[in-house]
Amino acid sequence: MSPQRLRHAAWLLRSGGVIAYPTEAVFGLGCDPWDADAVDRILAMKRREWSKGLIVIASDPDQLVPFVHELAEPRMREIRASWPGPNTWLLPARAQTPRWLTGRFDTLAVRVTAHPFAAALCRAYGGAMVSTSANQAGRPPARTALAVRRALDSGPDLILSAPCMGSAQPSRIRDGQSGRILRA
């Protein structure tokens, strides 16, 4: 991915755009997590209920600080040791974390991505971003840029064509308090 294309994608995120990009396992849809209109566009593309909440990814755990509270040290060591990687954790959301991210929950799903391009995108953008699979609710996730184009009626502003990392399944989701696996 060229530096110019990366800068353009980051500019789109800052401007309220929606982009599709590769992650560890599938293509994701991303936007500025603080932008309600951009999140609404993603939910409409996916035909997803807002109440289910969304995942926020980062290139570094510090980018998640504005969104979630850290837990006690033994658990946080386990969480940090699982990152970067395909491990999403549900952590207690801060009071200022928008409901359009948490849905009906008081937690937020967060991950530090291992995908080099997704991480570079977070760094270029300057923070964490929404990451949800690029497909309509209940349909198989897209694993290529072409599949994104085919899967979504009204598409994202930009589709970044690069390979996913080849994980067979989307990220594992775990409860931060208990460590229990919610999605393997």
Secondary structure by P-SEA (a helix, b strand, c coil): ccaaaaaaaaaaaaabbbbbbbcccbbbbbcccccaaaaaaaaaaacccccbbbbbbccccccccccccccccaaaaaaaaaccccccccccccccccccccccccbbbbbbcccaaaaaaaaaacbbbbbcccccccccccccaaaaaaacccccccccccccccccccbbbbcccccccccc
